[in-house]
Amino acid sequence: MVVAYGRRRIGKTTLISQKVYSFFDMPVSTGVFVGWNEAFEFLAEKANERRFVLVFDEFPYADGAKAHRQRAPYKKD
């Protein structure tokens, strides 16, 4: 496992993105996947061709959560 950490806004996501696109020989302008199914289908196809490491960046937001979304406060009975 590799952990990329550091202060905010120093380019960690950009660095990871550039390496991912170059690894799969895709132009950076390719864009994003419509949904998780499309993304995992792509990865399954690529896994048949070669081994690779799957990287989750900003994992807490993987479900589409907004940064401002908060949990409901805990109510004590």
Buried (B, 14 or more C-beta within 10 A) or exposed (E): EEEEEEEEEEEBEEEBBEEBBEEBEEEEEEEEEEEEEEEEEEEEEEEEEEEEEEEEEEEEEEEEEEEEEEEEEEEEE
